[in-house]
Amino acid sequence: MEPGVVVFAVPIAAFIMVVAIRYLESKENLSMIEKGMNPAEHKRQRRQANPSITLKNALLFIGAGMGLLLAIVITSTFQLNDQSSTGVFFALIAIFGGAGMLGAYIYERKNPPEPMG
């Protein structure tokens, strides 16, 4: 595929996707109004942030980023070839991502989240 085609195709596809999502949301709101429901209350209830999941995701991505950084340092320091460096990348990303999830579990166990609502 030509690079010029991609330059035009990606923004057009993104625009079409945004228009489709807005169209489906408005269609959903109209059907809720027809059934006598209030769309504003439903959206507020559906989109509440859950601090527990946010903490887990944040620590997972921080751990994966640290694992990726350490893998880059190790492969460049020891000048590993492509085959062995791939294993180092996957292993360290998994180990540090798991350590982040373990940290989130330990934190939530010591400080249980307050019930919402």
Backbone as CSV, one residue per row, in Angstrom:
resi,resn,N_x,N_y,N_z,CA_x,CA_y,CA_z,C_x,C_y,C_z
1,MET,0.857,-1.174,0.000,0.000,0.000,0.000,0.900,1.233,0.000
2,GLU,0.522,2.197,-0.762,1.290,3.431,-0.882,1.203,4.246,0.409
3,PRO,2.292,4.925,0.812,2.245,5.755,2.025,1.241,6.896,1.914
4,GLY,1.058,7.432,0.700,0.098,8.516,0.517,-1.327,8.075,0.781
5,VAL,-1.635,6.827,0.452,-2.977,6.299,0.690,-3.238,6.178,2.187
6,VAL,-2.227,5.729,2.924,-2.378,5.563,4.369,-2.579,6.914,5.043
7,VAL,-1.868,7.933,4.564,-1.985,9.270,5.146,-3.419,9.776,5.054
8,PHE,-4.108,9.443,3.980,-5.492,9.882,3.830,-6.487,8.888,4.430
9,ALA,-6.174,7.611,4.405,-7.120,6.592,4.850,-7.296,6.595,6.362
10,VAL,-6.240,6.785,7.104,-6.337,6.719,8.569,-7.201,7.844,9.131
11,PRO,-6.991,9.113,8.766,-7.882,10.152,9.302,-9.331,9.987,8.866
12,ILE,-9.543,9.538,7.626,-10.920,9.331,7.159,-11.586,8.211,7.949
13,ALA,-10.865,7.125,8.192,-11.417,6.021,8.989,-11.706,6.467,10.418
14,ALA,-10.819,7.275,11.003,-11.048,7.772,12.366,-12.281,8.664,12.408
15,PHE,-12.445,9.522,11.409,-13.617,10.394,11.354,-14.899,9.584,11.234
16,ILE,-14.900,8.591,10.372,-16.078,7.738,10.199,-16.407,7.009,11.499
17,MET,-15.383,6.557,12.217,-15.602,5.858,13.469,-16.234,6.791,14.511
18,VAL,-15.741,8.031,14.616,-16.303,8.982,15.578,-17.753,9.296,15.228
19,VAL,-18.043,9.498,13.957,-19.418,9.792,13.528,-20.329,8.609,13.846
20,ALA,-19.857,7.396,13.603,-20.671,6.211,13.894,-20.940,6.071,15.384
21,ILE,-19.942,6.329,16.213,-20.138,6.225,17.663,-21.149,7.261,18.139
22,ARG,-21.027,8.506,17.655,-21.985,9.543,18.045,-23.397,9.197,17.569
23,TYR,-23.516,8.647,16.369,-24.820,8.256,15.846,-25.446,7.170,16.722
24,LEU,-24.657,6.174,17.094,-25.190,5.095,17.928,-25.544,5.586,19.322
25,GLU,-24.760,6.522,19.877,-25.101,7.081,21.187,-26.412,7.855,21.128
26,SER,-26.607,8.647,20.079,-27.852,9.403,19.985,-29.041,8.462,19.775
27,LYS,-28.833,7.400,19.012,-29.906,6.413,18.809,-30.252,5.730,20.134
28,GLU,-29.234,5.428,20.938,-29.460,4.829,22.247,-30.231,5.787,23.154
29,ASN,-29.840,7.057,23.141,-30.544,8.049,23.963,-32.009,8.175,23.547
30,LEU,-32.278,8.191,22.253,-33.666,8.299,21.796,-34.491,7.087,22.219
31,SER,-33.904,5.913,22.152,-34.656,4.728,22.569,-34.891,4.734,24.078
32,MET,-33.949,5.272,24.845,-34.152,5.369,26.296,-35.264,6.362,26.618
33,ILE,-35.301,7.479,25.886,-36.357,8.477,26.100,-37.714,7.882,25.749
34,GLU,-37.780,7.095,24.678,-39.043,6.460,24.297,-39.536,5.496,25.365
35,LYS,-38.613,4.864,26.092,-38.999,3.924,27.147,-39.237,4.620,28.476
36,GLY,-39.077,5.950,28.524,-39.342,6.700,29.742,-38.155,6.788,30.690
37,MET,-36.986,6.461,30.221,-35.791,6.529,31.071,-35.087,7.862,30.848
38,ASN,-34.264,8.262,31.809,-33.480,9.486,31.690,-32.064,9.112,31.261
39,PRO,-31.636,9.467,30.062,-30.305,9.081,29.583,-29.164,9.658,30.417
40,ALA,-29.359,10.852,30.998,-28.297,11.478,31.787,-27.984,10.655,33.042
41,GLU,-29.018,10.132,33.691,-28.783,9.318,34.890,-28.097,8.004,34.529
42,HIS,-28.497,7.432,33.423,-27.905,6.163,33.007,-26.428,6.320,32.682
43,LYS,-26.059,7.384,31.984,-24.661,7.599,31.632,-23.816,7.902,32.858
44,ARG,-24.338,8.668,33.787,-23.601,8.994,35.002,-23.335,7.722,35.800
45,GLN,-24.320,6.852,35.855,-24.184,5.609,36.604,-23.199,4.667,35.913
46,ARG,-23.203,4.628,34.605,-22.381,3.695,33.853,-20.920,4.118,33.817
47,ARG,-20.614,5.401,33.855,-19.258,5.880,33.637,-18.555,6.350,34.906
48,GLN,-18.952,5.850,36.066,-18.261,6.221,37.290,-16.889,5.567,37.312
49,ALA,-15.924,6.311,37.786,-14.560,5.790,37.864,-14.440,4.839,39.047
50,ASN,-13.708,3.770,38.845,-13.450,2.815,39.905,-11.975,2.932,40.280
51,PRO,-11.670,3.511,41.456,-10.271,3.734,41.813,-9.472,2.438,41.925
52,SER,-10.127,1.349,42.265,-9.438,0.079,42.401,-8.887,-0.395,41.059
53,ILE,-9.708,-0.337,40.029,-9.268,-0.760,38.702,-8.223,0.211,38.152
54,THR,-8.390,1.496,38.447,-7.418,2.484,37.991,-6.053,2.226,38.611
55,LEU,-6.023,1.892,39.891,-4.757,1.587,40.564,-4.112,0.353,39.958
56,LYS,-4.902,-0.688,39.721,-4.353,-1.912,39.124,-3.767,-1.643,37.748
57,ASN,-4.507,-0.915,36.912,-4.013,-0.617,35.574,-2.763,0.246,35.614
58,ALA,-2.751,1.244,36.501,-1.599,2.132,36.590,-0.353,1.361,37.004
59,LEU,-0.455,0.539,38.024,0.714,-0.215,38.478,1.132,-1.268,37.461
60,LEU,0.174,-1.836,36.730,0.513,-2.790,35.683,1.339,-2.114,34.592
61,PHE,0.892,-0.949,34.132,1.609,-0.264,33.063,2.941,0.315,33.532
62,ILE,2.998,0.777,34.762,4.277,1.248,35.305,5.261,0.094,35.378
63,GLY,4.800,-1.054,35.860,5.668,-2.229,35.938,6.108,-2.706,34.567
64,ALA,5.197,-2.718,33.604,5.557,-3.143,32.240,6.552,-2.169,31.633
65,GLY,6.382,-0.892,31.876,7.329,0.104,31.376,8.705,-0.053,32.005
66,MET,8.728,-0.325,33.300,10.021,-0.543,33.963,10.686,-1.809,33.432
67,GLY,9.898,-2.852,33.186,10.447,-4.082,32.627,11.001,-3.867,31.232
68,LEU,10.289,-3.087,30.425,10.759,-2.776,29.077,12.051,-1.973,29.128
69,LEU,12.107,-0.995,30.014,13.319,-0.189,30.156,14.498,-1.049,30.597
70,LEU,14.279,-1.907,31.576,15.356,-2.780,32.043,15.783,-3.761,30.955
71,ALA,14.842,-4.254,30.164,15.182,-5.165,29.065,16.039,-4.459,28.025
72,ILE,15.732,-3.205,27.726,16.546,-2.445,26.777,17.953,-2.254,27.316
73,VAL,18.062,-1.939,28.603,19.382,-1.750,29.207,20.174,-3.054,29.195
74,ILE,19.528,-4.162,29.536,20.230,-5.453,29.570,20.676,-5.876,28.178
75,THR,19.802,-5.759,27.196,20.179,-6.202,25.841,21.273,-5.326,25.240
76,SER,21.256,-4.038,25.558,22.320,-3.187,25.013,23.624,-3.354,25.788
77,THR,23.540,-3.621,27.080,24.752,-3.801,27.884,25.463,-5.096,27.523
78,PHE,24.709,-6.185,27.421,25.311,-7.489,27.148,25.343,-7.826,25.659
79,GLN,24.895,-6.896,24.804,24.900,-7.047,23.351,24.339,-8.407,22.914
80,LEU,23.101,-8.670,23.364,22.442,-9.929,23.034,21.927,-9.896,21.603
81,ASN,21.871,-11.071,20.974,21.336,-11.137,19.610,19.809,-11.083,19.658
82,ASP,19.173,-11.022,18.503,17.728,-10.833,18.424,16.936,-11.960,19.059
83,GLN,17.384,-13.202,18.904,16.626,-14.328,19.456,16.619,-14.309,20.978
84,SER,17.743,-14.104,21.602,17.771,-14.117,23.064,17.207,-12.825,23.643
85,SER,17.295,-11.721,22.914,16.757,-10.472,23.453,15.229,-10.489,23.481
86,THR,14.601,-11.203,22.550,13.144,-11.296,22.544,12.642,-11.944,23.833
87,GLY,13.302,-13.005,24.256,12.923,-13.669,25.503,13.102,-12.766,26.705
88,VAL,14.165,-11.985,26.704,14.409,-11.059,27.817,13.302,-10.012,27.873
89,PHE,12.903,-9.481,26.724,11.839,-8.476,26.699,10.541,-9.037,27.254
90,PHE,10.105,-10.177,26.748,8.847,-10.757,27.222,8.898,-11.119,28.700
91,ALA,10.010,-11.693,29.129,10.120,-12.123,30.523,10.089,-10.932,31.478
92,LEU,10.869,-9.902,31.195,10.923,-8.768,32.116,9.633,-7.960,32.118
93,ILE,8.990,-7.825,30.967,7.701,-7.123,30.946,6.679,-7.894,31.778
94,ALA,6.652,-9.217,31.649,5.706,-10.031,32.423,6.031,-9.994,33.911
95,ILE,7.306,-10.088,34.257,7.695,-10.094,35.678,7.354,-8.761,36.346
96,PHE,7.739,-7.659,35.727,7.472,-6.367,36.345,5.993,-5.998,36.287
97,GLY,5.287,-6.391,35.229,3.842,-6.170,35.192,3.145,-6.955,36.294
98,GLY,3.572,-8.201,36.503,3.020,-9.002,37.595,3.362,-8.424,38.955
99,ALA,4.565,-7.873,39.081,4.939,-7.234,40.349,4.060,-6.017,40.618
100,GLY,3.713,-5.281,39.558,2.802,-4.146,39.720,1.424,-4.595,40.170
101,MET,0.932,-5.686,39.590,-0.371,-6.212,40.003,-0.322,-6.722,41.444
102,LEU,0.778,-7.346,41.817,0.945,-7.806,43.202,0.968,-6.621,44.153
103,GLY,1.643,-5.543,43.748,1.659,-4.334,44.579,0.268,-3.761,44.761
104,ALA,-0.531,-3.761,43.709,-1.907,-3.268,43.812,-2.731,-4.157,44.738
105,TYR,-2.521,-5.460,44.658,-3.252,-6.398,45.519,-2.894,-6.171,46.985
106,ILE,-1.595,-6.034,47.267,-1.155,-5.829,48.646,-1.683,-4.500,49.186
107,TYR,-1.643,-3.457,48.369,-2.146,-2.152,48.801,-3.639,-2.220,49.106
108,GLU,-4.412,-2.874,48.224,-5.851,-2.953,48.452,-6.200,-3.852,49.622
109,ARG,-5.354,-4.814,49.901,-5.609,-5.680,51.047,-5.411,-4.911,52.351
110,LYS,-4.396,-4.051,52.389,-4.156,-3.247,53.597,-5.121,-2.078,53.694
111,ASN,-5.517,-1.520,52.564,-6.427,-0.371,52.519,-7.626,-0.714,51.640
112,PRO,-8.618,-1.427,52.177,-9.751,-1.821,51.335,-10.506,-0.592,50.803
113,PRO,-10.969,-0.663,49.547,-11.699,0.472,48.982,-13.036,0.672,49.686
114,GLU,-13.402,1.938,49.791,-14.685,2.267,50.435,-15.821,1.940,49.466
115,PRO,-16.951,1.449,50.001,-18.073,1.143,49.108,-18.570,2.419,48.416
116,MET,-18.855,2.273,47.109,-19.322,3.420,46.327,-20.840,3.523,46.412
117,GLY,-21.321,4.753,46.318,-22.767,4.943,46.251,-23.259,5.433,47.490
